[in-house]
Structure formats: C-alpha cells, structure tokens
Amino acid sequence: MTDFYVFLGALVGLAVGLWAWRRWHPDSFWYGVAFPARVALVYLTWSHVASGCGLTRTRQRWRYTLDALPVVGPAARNAATVVQYKRQLRRVGVEKAPRLGLPRPTRLGWRVRLRLSGGQAPADYEKAAERIAHAWRVHSVRVVDVTPGHVTLWATMRDPLTVVEVTPETEELLKVRPGKLENGQDWIIDFRVVPHWLNAGATQSGKSNLANAIIKALAPQPVALVGFDLKGGVEFTPYAPRLSALATTRTQCRALLDDLVAELEDRMEQCRSHGARNVWRLPEELRPVPIVVLIDEVAELFLMADKSEKDEVARTGTALLRVAQLGRAFAVHLVVCGQRIGSDLGPGVTALRAQLSGRVCHRVNDPETANMTLGDMDPAALDAARAIPAETPGVCIVAGQDGSWHRARSVYVSEEAAETAARDHAHLTPDWNDLTGSSLTTGPGCSAAA
Ligand SMILES: Nc1ncnc2c1ncn2[C@@H]1O[C@H](COP(=O)(O)OP(=O)(O)OP(=O)(O)O)[C@@H](O)[C@H]1O
C-alpha cells in the first residue's frame, strides 16, 4: 500500500513539475518534452494519416500470405473440406505512405521534409494540408520549400500572427517593414524590387493601418509622398505636412496625374540623354527623388455619376496606367488601396491591376475580391485569404511578383503615430513645384507641401 502511495506521489510530483516547467519556461519545455512527444505521435500515426488523406500509393511487395485454396477431387463435395489453408510467399499490393524525414523543431511547431511518391505533386499536399492539420491537432499545416521530388510541411501549433511586435526600420531607401510574416520573418515591402502594390480588403480589415505603416516608415526617408484621397481627404489630410501633393477632388486628381506623367517623361528624357535604362543607373547627383503615390479607395477614381463624366474617368484611368507602366523604371511607385478593384469599374482597371505586381489581400467579404487581388496566383493563397477571421484586422495574404505568397500581419500603427511621423519629418518634404516644375496651386487639398 505504501508503495502505491509513493508511486502516486511521484506521478503527481511529475505532473506538477511538468506543468510548472511548461508554465514558467515554455520554450525549453517545447524543445525538451512537447516536441519529442509530437514527433513520436507523428511517426506512429503517419501511415494512417497519409492513408486517410489519400497520400498513400499501392506498391507490390513480397509478403507471406495465408491463402484459402479450393480442394479438388472427391473431398470437394464435402463442404467442411472445401478449402485448405496454405502459407505462401507472393507479391501483394501494400499501401505505402510517403517517406517522412526527420521533423525539425521551430519556435511554434516543426518542419518535416517528405519525399513525393511517384505521380504526386506539391498540390496534392496543399489540398490535404487542412486534413493533416486536424490529424496532427495543430493550428495549420502549410507546404513550403518545394524542391524537385520533395516538399516540406510546416506545422504551427498556434497562429503566429496573433501578436505582432514592432520591428525596427532599416532606413534603407524605399524599403519598409510593415509587419511580420507567418514564418516569423520580417515582412518587407521593397519598392525597388516590387515597384507597385495593391492593398485590398473589406472595410475594417486593416488597409488604412498598412497605409499608416508605410507612411510612418517612409516619412524619414528622402522620398516624395503624394496622396490621392477622394474620400474628401479624410484619410490623408492629417499627413499633409509630409505630403508633397494631395488631391481630394476629381479635378485635382487629373491635374496631379498629368504632373506625374509629365515628370515621368522628364525622367525618361534624362535617362535617355545619359544612356541609362532607369534612374538607378544615373549618377547619384543626378538621380531624381523617388515618388511614392498613395491612392485611397481607388474605385472612387473610376466611378461615374453620369455619362458626362465618362471622358474624364477614361483620361484618369489612362494617366494612372501610364504612371504604373513607366513608374517602375523611373522611381515613381504606387500603393493602390481599395475594397474592390474589379473589371466592373471599367476596362482600365484590369490593365492597372496587372501592373500592380505586389498584392496584399486583407480579409474579404466576398470571394470575388480575393479573386480580383490574388486570382492570378496560387489557388491556395485564395483559400487562405478567405479564411482570415474578422477578429484579427491587419492579417493579410502578401504576394510578390515571383508568385510566392505568405500570411502576414501589419504592426498596429495608429493614425496619431503616422501623423507624428509626418509632422516630425515635414522638413524632408520636397516641394511639388520644385520637384516637377508644376504650377499646381498650393492650398487645402492640393499640393499640400510643408
Ligand atoms: N495590424 C493591426 N493590428 C491590430 N489592430 C489593427 C491592425 N490593423 C488594423 N487594426 C484595427 O482594425 C480597425 C480597422 O483598421 P483600418 O481602419 O486600417 O481598416 P480599413 O480596412 O482601412 O477600414 P475602412 O475601409 O473602413 O477604412 C482599426 O480600429 C485598427 O485599429
């Protein structure tokens, strides 16, 4: 009886010790206890899991079988002696799960490499990812690092984007770190690599927060910021001290776009006369100031109240498209925000969207918006965009021009923080008239230079 109590006491002590370890030092508990236990479970259940997810293949293997053979001759008339059993070595079909590599721990889960069975493609694993996640009792399973014949599955125990910490800015020209990627790395928007960005999502999904993060990060840099805000200027007017120009009416938008196109033509001419393919190849002292154009609610630029506005809208669309097409070589970059940017807004919109190679899709209300933003990319990205919950604003799917995509979340940047950054760096705001030689009138809503 005493032994029983000692044993029970030891068990309770062990349980309390493990609980305390997990409570006060979760990282070492994960690597020391939880991860090895998970690995054992993954290995022990893998053949069942793979079979349930349709990932096994039938292979012919030599096996001893216990066969029932019909007995021939007179004994066959007696039902009790119809068969006789015989062990036999022969080739039979056996279900084989793909070979699992050694799981490697990560802070929030593990990565494991798999060898694809003959006839399988990474897409088979993307389709099965949700079922594998349920079988492994984890938050999500993603297919990452695809190499010929192999895929890596990345399992995460909880959503790494629940809390996103501020990352210090690099202050490299035109590089912004607005948040974190799901894999724990910094989310980097590098306008020199991906020149134009589409920032889409439903209302309250975090679009303005991302715009705030971009403004806050670019404010200390030697760049000109320009705003188009057809919501009466309510979004961008607070940042006016750091904006070289701000258009809040359709007429101002047209004038500002004309200025941008003229500026691009000047830059083109300058590059041509120096034999440079783009502004980055010009001598440093001649290199023009990069311009980042932020457009809030792009649909407003394309909406027509009546037919009389048709020509105006068409001219606006064409000018914007020219800015997008020429901007990449001549350091004029676009960040286009909107709830919808679909072909229903007019033919120019689809062409514009094709120029915006950087895509950010926040939570969407309707599948078409996700389709419009990410539809020409991996279908798994679309599924991930549709699954973004409303309670995590700022979570988005980010896709660059190489076709790869990530779940990401922007760091929370309040309007006040972006406003303070705009005020503190107002002295860096290039004057629009000096920059472009334009005659745009300075005043509320247009050319709001410091
Ligand atoms: N990354 C984030 N982390 C935490 N909270 C966020 C984040 N992004 C946005 N939010 C919060 O979500 C709410 C909506 O964000 P935001 O205004 O950016 O959405 P929106 O898509 O611009 O909406 P709308 O189209 O209505 O202007 C805000 O209250 C903001 O504080």
The ligand as a Gaussian input file, in Angstrom:
#p B3LYP/6-31G(d) Opt

LIG

0 1
 N       -2.275000      45.202000     -37.663000
 C       -3.237000      45.534000     -36.803000
 N       -3.168000      45.157000     -35.520000
 C       -4.150000      45.497000     -34.646000
 N       -5.255000      46.198000     -34.980000
 C       -5.373000      46.597000     -36.237000
 C       -4.383000      46.284000     -37.225000
 N       -4.791000      46.795000     -38.404000
 C       -5.963000      47.404000     -38.171000
 N       -6.309000      47.288000     -36.881000
 C       -7.537000      47.821000     -36.267000
 O       -8.645000      47.449000     -37.070000
 C       -9.518000      48.530000     -37.296000
 C       -9.741000      48.742000     -38.779000
 O       -8.492000      49.056000     -39.395000
 P       -8.415000      50.021000     -40.651000
 O       -9.040000      51.338000     -40.387000
 O       -6.989000      50.017000     -41.067000
 O       -9.317000      49.218000     -41.683000
 P       -9.712000      49.621000     -43.156000
 O       -9.664000      48.388000     -43.963000
 O       -8.906000      50.772000     -43.636000
 O      -11.220000      50.072000     -42.959000
 P      -12.023000      51.154000     -43.838000
 O      -12.074000      50.629000     -45.238000
 O      -13.364000      51.133000     -43.175000
 O      -11.288000      52.454000     -43.712000
 C       -8.882000      49.749000     -36.629000
 O       -9.598000      50.004000     -35.447000
 C       -7.497000      49.350000     -36.290000
 O       -7.160000      49.823000     -35.027000

